């Protein structure tokens, strides 16, 4: 049984439930020929009438200063090096922003768990989909074993990071005790989830330490602990789906409305304009809040629907799904969780 499961005992917020334009180098500035300075003529000097036919463009002009190129001689090179430097700086700046964004994801355990989960399940899915080559039958099995080993290593890393998972469960229980959920059904489901999380985390720690020969446990007892651990995870997931349905029903029974005092217009002109502006701002804020709540509801629904068949699979002794389906469910759940975490840390400095 794959032990790369996500703890149901963590709080819902921690569930797996980051140019300027350049001048055109092809049209360089062309230096104009300087206009000869007008010099006063002597009264005795002979007046010369201008020629009716202009001189050729390449005719030598004694009044033109030296070292001034004509239009024909002005051929500037395009700014290829400057354009290349600007392009490299722009791409390096974008890469630097992405690296800092990824670093913000890796600095906390919940978001790090999401990254490791996405990578682990993706490698597991690729390894199960690798075809066997008839011409070289030994090449694909070797690659399959490498990817499977790396996926198992990342899964063990996630379990190691969850060895102290009882601490966030305690903070979740403490917060629930002092700030009870709004309705009794939600309060009951949340309390049951906390108890299921305690069972999950305790059994996972014991079974994992037994696998590493730290605790003296027989293989049969360790397998039993792993199954009951995943059953506690299943309780958490299906209770989370029930909470989402309860939230949807409550939203439909009590839709968000504009406060009554915002709907009363003022008698004077300035007051009426201020009331309309406040009502417009309130409406925009409520719409933005409802949009975020709707996106969060759909995201949590998709994550838990993807985890539900996995919990049933690991809760049975003989399993329920094949390896490819389990990996695919894990990829989907981890992807939606990682996408949300990436968006939340996008603008954090």
Beta strands, then each sheet from edge to edge (+ up, - down):
end
